[in-house]
Amino acid sequence: GHAGLFSTLKDLSLYAKSMLQSLNGDSKQPAEKKSPQILSPGSIEWMTRGYLVPSGVRGLGWDKRSGFSIIRGDLFSDRAFGHGGFTGTVLWIDPGTDLFFVFLSNRVHPDGKGLVNPLAGKIANQVVACFGEHKAGSDSKVARTPVVVRNGIDVLESQGFRMLQGQRVGLITNHTGRNLEGLNTVTVLSKAPGVKLAALFSPEHGFEGKLDIAKVDHSLDSSTGLVIYSLYGETRKPTAQMLSEIDTIVFDIQDIGARFYTYVSTMGEAMKAASEHGKKFVVLDRPNPIGGQVVSGPMLEKGQEAVVAFHSLPVRHGMTIGELAKMFREELKLQLDLTVVPCEGWTREMTWDQTGLTWVNPSPNMRSLTQAFLYPGVGLIESTNVSVGRGTDTPFQVVGAPWISGVELAQELYRAGLPGVVFVPIEFTPASSKHANALCKGVELIITDRDRFESVATGLALAKALRRLYPAAWETKNLNTLLRNQVIRDAILDGSLDPRFDARLSEGLFEFGQRRQKFLIYP
């Protein structure tokens, strides 16, 4: 219902059981125990199916997947439908898992404030993980088979490069910019009829994605003879001279889905330059490899913007690079002719393994999808004096230092009750980076259930454990380098942070969900 309609847990349960019975049937129940049917099965199916709307997917009167769907959690199937209430009430009904979820609270007592949406979503996840029964024929993520997604470059090719006809193009790309045939975007655009490839630009790690250094120099592309201007060297932003011979900037780089991955910053600075110098900007979109549904705080603190924190985003933003471009243009008030060429076949619940696309390491230490899922959390502590596996074969899958006890750290982490991950005490010796050539003791992180795994909470739990166990040895002066939130940093240091359910982690998340809704491209 809506404002002014109140009910009880018992009556809401009766209603939900009736809806499930109508949608799934219940032949096992004796007639006297079956719930009464208020609406016809056809009416219920009609009102609960998904309809594409500007804010996402809704039923008739029901939410399904929209900017308000944080209360549904991540594990309900695509058949789920629900509703939230102003005072902190939630009802979700899912024929796919044969579950309903009711959460009743009074978040506005006693001072008219409070936020329970993220908590409700996390409780919903626990309910599904413990009791969910994925039915045959459900369209939930568990039952999904891989499809081949077409990236923006493939869509652009299929359109005959129409939007670039007669244009002198400056291309920002690296080794991840490639089409379904494996051809680099440089090769594709250099041979595109009616298009003049006039300049090349590269982000952090260089054009080939192999450099792990503080500054990258300009270089030369052997295939075209063009200079590759580095946007991670003396300048992070294309200069007027670099842009003098081009009409349109094209961006085609695979992002990873974490706020502090610097390719986002490279795009944002290039958009500013395009706005200042009157150049068009085209983004060839690519999927978010860790999915487009999960959003995890903390938010970037105002005034903490940097190359690792370009815009007001949570650590895990759940957006594609094209969606971020649309947000940057409007929220930074850029006077910019922007076009995003969307992917075809990608939806928000899809992760990389469901796209049918070939994995290409986006950077030297991002070598697998597993590491991509770990990165938003483990990456938060890499600015401190612990090794996060750089210089090993498994970056971001191991954490350690010479002064850590792996057994002790694993035991402390298990006390945090983190879902979908286990911790194995190990020893390793990095060949480079932190503690190079020194024996480190610590833990290996193994994801056992990716749907339940909470990457940011796991990283914060690591930080809290290191602070509690090794307050003298663990150096925290650089802890805020990637965290970029002083309140959460202080909560780690004083031991008060709950890595999973602390309300301070949700500050600004609901507002971000509302902000990002208008920029989302995919259902």
C-alpha positions in Angstrom: 0.0 0.0 0.0 0.9 3.6 0.3 1.0 6.3 3.0 -1.7 5.9 5.6 -2.2 2.1 5.1 -0.8 0.0 8.1 -0.7 -3.7 8.6 0.9 -6.4 10.7 3.5 -9.0 10.2 0.9 -11.8 10.3 -1.4 -10.2 7.7 1.5 -9.3 5.4 2.7 -12.9 5.6 -0.8 -14.1 4.6 -0.8 -11.7 1.7 2.7 -12.8 0.5 1.8 -16.5 0.8 -1.2 -16.0 -1.3 0.8 -14.2 -4.0 3.4 -17.0 -4.0 0.8 -19.7 -4.1 -0.8 -18.0 -7.1 2.5 -17.6 -9.0 4.1 -20.9 -8.1 1.2 -23.2 -7.2 1.1 -25.2 -4.0 -0.1 -28.7 -4.7 1.6 -30.1 -1.6 -0.6 -28.2 0.8 -4.0 -29.6 1.9 -6.9 -27.4 0.8 -7.6 -26.2 4.3 -4.1 -24.8 4.7 -4.0 -23.0 1.3 -4.2 -19.2 1.3 -7.3 -17.6 -0.1 -6.9 -16.2 -3.6 -7.9 -12.6 -3.9 -6.8 -11.9 -7.5 -6.8 -14.2 -10.5 -3.4 -15.7 -11.4 -3.5 -13.8 -14.7 -3.9 -10.5 -12.9 -1.1 -11.3 -10.5 1.2 -12.3 -13.3 0.4 -9.1 -15.2 1.0 -6.8 -12.2 4.3 -8.4 -11.2 6.1 -8.9 -14.5 8.9 -6.4 -15.4 8.3 -3.3 -17.4 11.2 -1.0 -18.5 10.8 2.5 -17.2 13.3 5.4 -17.1 14.3 4.5 -13.5 14.9 0.8 -14.2 12.4 -2.1 -14.1 9.0 -1.9 -12.3 5.9 -3.9 -12.0 2.4 -2.3 -11.8 2.6 -0.7 -8.4 5.6 -2.7 -7.5 9.3 -2.1 -7.5 11.5 -4.7 -9.2 14.9 -3.2 -10.0 15.2 0.6 -9.7 17.1 3.3 -7.7 15.1 2.3 -4.6 16.0 -1.4 -4.9 18.7 -1.4 -2.3 16.1 -2.9 0.1 15.8 -6.0 -2.0 19.4 -7.2 -1.6 21.3 -8.9 -4.3 20.2 -12.5 -4.2 16.5 -12.5 -5.1 15.7 -13.6 -8.6 14.6 -11.4 -11.4 11.0 -12.4 -10.7 11.0 -10.7 -7.3 8.8 -7.7 -6.7 8.4 -5.5 -3.6 7.7 -2.2 -1.9 9.2 0.0 0.7 7.6 2.3 3.2 8.6 5.8 4.5 9.0 4.8 8.2 11.3 1.9 7.3 9.1 -1.0 6.2 9.9 -3.5 3.5 8.0 -6.3 1.7 9.6 -8.4 -1.1 8.0 -11.5 -2.6 10.1 -13.7 -4.9 8.6 -16.7 -6.8 12.1 -17.5 -8.1 13.4 -18.4 -4.6 9.9 -19.2 -3.2 10.5 -16.7 -0.4 8.9 -13.5 0.9 10.7 -11.0 3.2 9.0 -8.6 5.6 11.0 -6.0 7.5 9.2 -3.6 9.8 10.9 -0.7 11.6 10.3 2.8 12.7 13.4 4.6 11.4 11.9 8.1 12.1 11.6 7.5 15.8 12.4 9.6 17.8 13.9 12.5 15.8 12.5 12.0 12.3 15.9 10.7 11.0 17.4 7.3 10.3 18.3 5.1 7.3 17.6 1.3 7.3 17.5 0.6 3.6 21.1 -0.9 3.3 20.5 -2.9 6.5 17.2 -4.3 5.0 19.0 -5.3 1.8 21.7 -7.1 3.8 19.1 -9.0 5.9 17.3 -10.0 2.7 20.6 -11.4 1.4 21.0 -13.6 4.5 17.4 -14.8 4.2 17.9 -15.9 0.6 21.3 -17.4 1.4 19.9 -19.5 4.2 16.4 -20.4 2.9 16.2 -19.8 -0.8 15.1 -22.6 -3.1 16.1 -21.7 -6.7 13.4 -23.3 -8.8 13.9 -24.9 -12.1 13.0 -22.5 -14.9 13.6 -19.4 -12.7 15.3 -16.5 -14.5 17.5 -15.8 -11.5 21.2 -15.2 -11.9 22.0 -18.8 -10.8 20.2 -20.1 -13.9 21.6 -17.6 -16.4 23.7 -19.0 -19.3 26.5 -16.9 -20.8 25.6 -14.7 -23.8 28.0 -12.8 -26.0 27.8 -9.1 -25.2 28.8 -6.6 -27.8 30.9 -3.7 -26.6 30.5 -0.1 -27.8 33.2 -0.5 -30.4 31.4 -3.5 -31.9 28.1 -1.5 -32.0 30.0 1.4 -33.6 31.3 -0.9 -36.3 27.9 -2.3 -37.0 26.6 1.2 -37.5 29.3 1.9 -40.1 31.1 4.5 -37.8 28.2 6.8 -38.7 28.8 9.3 -35.9 32.5 9.7 -36.7 32.1 10.4 -40.4 34.3 13.2 -41.5 35.8 13.6 -38.0 39.4 13.9 -37.0 39.5 11.5 -34.0 41.7 11.5 -30.9 41.5 8.0 -29.3 42.0 7.4 -25.6 42.6 3.7 -25.2 44.9 0.9 -24.1 45.3 -2.9 -24.6 41.7 -3.4 -23.3 40.1 -1.5 -26.2 39.4 -4.3 -28.6 36.5 -5.7 -30.6 35.0 -9.2 -30.6 37.5 -10.3 -33.1 40.3 -9.2 -30.8 41.4 -6.2 -32.9 42.6 -3.2 -31.0 40.4 -0.1 -31.3 43.4 1.7 -32.8 43.4 -0.7 -35.7 39.6 -0.6 -36.1 39.4 3.2 -36.3 42.5 3.6 -38.4 40.8 1.5 -41.1 37.3 2.9 -40.7 36.1 4.6 -43.9 35.4 8.3 -43.5 37.3 8.5 -40.2 40.7 10.1 -39.7 42.6 8.8 -36.6 44.7 11.9 -35.7 45.9 11.4 -32.2 46.3 8.7 -29.5 46.3 8.9 -25.7 47.0 6.3 -23.0 46.1 6.1 -19.3 48.0 4.8 -16.3 50.1 1.7 -17.1 50.6 2.9 -20.7 49.2 1.8 -24.0 50.1 -1.8 -23.6 49.0 -1.9 -19.9 52.3 -3.3 -18.7 53.9 -0.4 -16.8 53.5 -0.2 -13.0 55.3 3.1 -12.5 54.5 6.5 -11.1 54.7 8.4 -14.4 54.4 7.1 -18.0 56.2 8.9 -20.9 54.8 9.6 -24.3 55.5 6.9 -26.8 55.1 6.0 -30.5 52.5 3.6 -32.0 54.3 1.5 -34.6 51.2 0.5 -36.5 50.0 4.1 -37.3 53.1 6.2 -36.7 51.1 8.4 -34.3 52.5 9.7 -31.0 50.8 8.2 -28.0 50.3 11.1 -25.5 50.5 9.9 -22.0 47.8 11.1 -19.7 49.6 9.7 -16.6 52.8 11.6 -16.8 53.6 15.3 -16.9 49.9 16.0 -17.4 46.7 14.1 -16.5 44.6 16.1 -18.9 44.9 16.6 -22.7 46.4 20.0 -23.5 45.3 22.4 -26.2 48.3 21.4 -28.3 47.4 17.7 -28.1 43.9 18.5 -29.2 44.7 21.0 -31.9 44.3 18.6 -34.8 41.2 16.7 -33.7 37.4 17.2 -33.7 36.2 14.3 -31.5 37.7 12.5 -28.5 36.8 8.8 -28.4 37.3 6.9 -25.1 37.5 3.1 -25.1 39.0 1.5 -21.9 37.8 -1.3 -19.7 37.0 -0.1 -16.2 36.9 -2.4 -13.1 34.0 -0.9 -11.0 35.9 0.7 -8.1 36.1 4.4 -7.4 39.9 4.5 -7.1 40.7 2.8 -10.4 42.3 5.6 -12.3 40.9 5.1 -15.7 37.7 6.8 -14.5 39.8 9.9 -13.6 41.5 9.8 -17.0 38.1 9.9 -18.7 36.8 12.7 -16.4 39.8 14.9 -17.0 39.6 14.4 -20.8 35.9 15.3 -20.7 36.9 18.6 -19.0 39.5 19.3 -21.7 36.9 18.5 -24.4 34.5 20.9 -22.8 37.1 23.7 -22.5 38.3 23.3 -26.1 35.0 22.6 -27.9 35.6 19.0 -28.8 33.0 16.3 -29.1 33.3 13.3 -26.8 32.3 9.7 -27.5 32.4 6.9 -25.0 32.4 3.3 -26.3 30.8 1.6 -23.3 31.9 -1.7 -21.8 30.3 -3.8 -19.0 31.1 -3.3 -15.3 32.9 -6.7 -14.8 31.7 -7.0 -11.2 28.1 -6.1 -12.0 25.9 -3.1 -12.0 23.7 -3.7 -9.0 25.8 -3.7 -5.8 26.7 -0.3 -4.4 28.9 -0.1 -1.3 30.1 2.9 0.7 31.7 4.8 2.1 31.1 7.8 -0.1 33.9 10.1 -1.1 34.2 12.9 1.4 33.7 16.4 -0.1 37.0 18.1 -0.7 38.9 14.7 -1.0 38.8 14.6 -4.8 42.0 13.3 -6.4 43.3 11.1 -9.3 42.1 8.1 -7.3 38.8 9.8 -6.4 37.6 11.9 -9.3 33.9 12.4 -8.4 31.4 11.9 -5.6 31.0 8.1 -5.7 31.0 5.3 -3.2 33.8 2.8 -3.3 31.8 0.4 -5.4 29.5 2.4 -7.6 27.9 -0.3 -9.8 28.0 1.8 -13.0 29.6 1.4 -16.4 32.1 3.9 -17.8 29.5 5.3 -20.1 27.0 5.8 -17.3 29.7 7.6 -15.3 30.4 9.8 -18.3 26.7 10.9 -18.3 26.9 11.7 -14.6 30.1 13.6 -14.9 28.8 15.8 -17.7 25.7 16.9 -15.8 27.0 17.1 -12.2 30.2 18.9 -13.2 28.1 21.2 -15.5 30.3 20.5 -18.5 29.3 22.2 -21.8 30.0 19.0 -23.7 28.6 17.3 -26.8 28.7 13.8 -25.3 27.6 10.5 -27.0 27.7 7.1 -25.2 27.6 4.1 -27.5 26.0 1.4 -25.3 26.8 -2.2 -25.1 24.3 -4.7 -26.5 23.1 -7.6 -24.5 24.4 -6.5 -21.0 22.1 -6.1 -18.0 22.9 -4.9 -14.5 22.9 -8.4 -12.8 25.5 -9.7 -15.3 29.1 -10.1 -14.2 32.0 -10.7 -16.6 31.7 -14.5 -16.7 28.1 -14.1 -18.0 29.1 -11.8 -20.9 30.8 -14.4 -23.1 33.7 -11.9 -23.5 37.4 -12.7 -23.3 39.0 -11.4 -20.1 42.0 -9.1 -20.7 43.9 -8.0 -17.6 43.0 -4.3 -17.3 46.2 -3.5 -15.5 49.4 -5.4 -14.5 48.0 -6.5 -11.1 44.4 -7.1 -12.1 44.8 -10.6 -13.5 41.5 -12.3 -12.9 37.8 -11.7 -12.3 38.3 -13.0 -8.7 40.8 -10.2 -8.1 38.4 -7.7 -9.6 35.8 -8.7 -7.0 38.4 -8.5 -4.2 39.9 -5.2 -5.3 37.3 -2.7 -4.0 37.9 -4.1 -0.4 41.5 -5.2 -0.3 42.6 -2.2 -2.3 41.5 0.1 0.5 44.5 -0.9 2.6 47.3 -1.1 0.0 48.5 2.4 0.8 49.5 1.2 4.3 52.6 -0.9 5.1 51.1 -4.3 4.2 51.6 -6.3 1.1 48.4 -6.9 -0.9 50.1 -9.4 -3.2 51.7 -7.0 -5.6 54.9 -8.8 -6.7 53.2 -12.2 -6.4 51.1 -14.2 -8.9 48.0 -13.5 -6.9 47.7 -9.7 -6.2 44.7 -8.7 -4.0 44.1 -12.4 -3.1 46.8 -12.3 -0.3 47.5 -9.9 2.5 50.5 -10.0 4.7 53.6 -8.5 6.3 56.7 -9.8 8.2 55.1 -8.7 11.5 51.7 -10.5 11.0 50.7 -13.9 12.3 48.6 -15.6 9.6 46.8 -17.8 12.1 46.0 -14.9 14.4 44.7 -12.7 11.6 42.5 -15.4 10.1 40.9 -16.1 13.5 40.2 -12.4 14.0 38.6 -12.1 10.5 36.4 -15.1 11.1 35.0 -13.3 14.1 33.7 -10.6 11.8 31.1 -13.1 10.3 31.8 -12.1 6.7 29.7 -14.1 4.2 31.1 -15.8 1.1 34.8 -15.8 1.9 37.3 -17.9 3.9 40.7 -17.0 5.1 43.7 -19.4 4.9 46.9 -18.6 6.9 49.8 -18.5 4.4 53.4 -17.3 3.9 54.6 -15.6 0.7 57.5 -13.5 -0.5 56.7 -10.6 -2.9 59.3 -10.1 -5.6 58.5 -6.3 -5.7 56.4 -3.5 -4.2 55.8 -3.6 -0.4 58.1 -5.9 1.6 59.9 -7.0 -1.6 62.0 -10.2 -1.1 60.9 -10.4 2.6 58.9 -13.3 4.0 55.4 -12.2 4.7 52.9 -14.0 6.9 49.2 -13.3 6.4 46.1 -14.7 4.8 44.8 -15.8 1.4 41.2 -14.7 0.7 39.2 -17.3 -1.1 35.7 -16.3 -2.3 33.3 -19.3 -1.7 30.1 -17.6 -2.7 30.4 -14.6 -5.0 26.7 -13.6 -4.7 27.0 -13.3 -0.9 30.6 -11.9 -0.8 30.8 -8.3 0.4 34.1 -6.9 -0.9 34.2 -3.5 0.8 33.1 -5.0 4.1 35.9 -7.5 3.8 38.5 -4.8 3.2 37.2 -2.8 6.2 37.3 -5.9 8.4 40.9 -6.4 7.4 41.7 -2.9 8.4 39.9 -3.2 11.7 41.7 -6.5 12.5 45.1 -5.1 11.7 44.4 -2.1 13.9 43.3 -4.3 16.8 46.0 -6.9 16.5 49.0 -4.8 15.5 48.4 -1.2 16.6 52.2 -0.4 16.8 53.4 -2.2 13.6 50.5 -1.2 11.3 51.2 2.3 9.9 48.0 4.1 9.2 49.2 7.6 8.1 48.3 6.8 4.5 45.1 4.8 5.3 42.9 7.6 3.9 44.7 7.7 0.5 42.1 5.5 -1.1 39.4 5.4 1.6 38.9 9.2 1.3 36.5 9.4 4.2 37.8 10.7 7.5 34.8 9.5 9.6 35.4 5.9 8.5 39.1 6.2 8.9 38.7 7.5 12.5 36.2 4.7 13.2 38.8 2.1 12.1 41.4 3.6 14.3 39.2 3.9 17.4 37.8 0.4 16.9 34.2 1.4 16.7 33.5 0.5 13.1 31.2 -2.4 12.3 32.5 -3.4 8.8 29.1 -4.7 7.6 26.3 -2.8 9.4 27.7 0.5 10.6 25.3 3.2 9.7 28.2 5.6 8.9 29.0 3.5 5.9 25.6 4.2 4.4 25.9 8.0 4.7 25.0 9.4 1.3 24.3 6.1 -0.3 20.6 6.5 -0.6 21.1 10.0 -2.2 23.7 8.5 -4.5 21.2 5.8 -5.6 18.8 8.6 -6.5 21.5 10.6 -8.2 22.7 7.8 -10.4 19.3 6.6 -11.4 18.8 9.1 -14.2 22.2 8.2 -15.8 21.7 4.4 -15.9 21.5 2.9 -19.4 20.9 -0.8 -18.7 18.0 -2.5 -17.0 
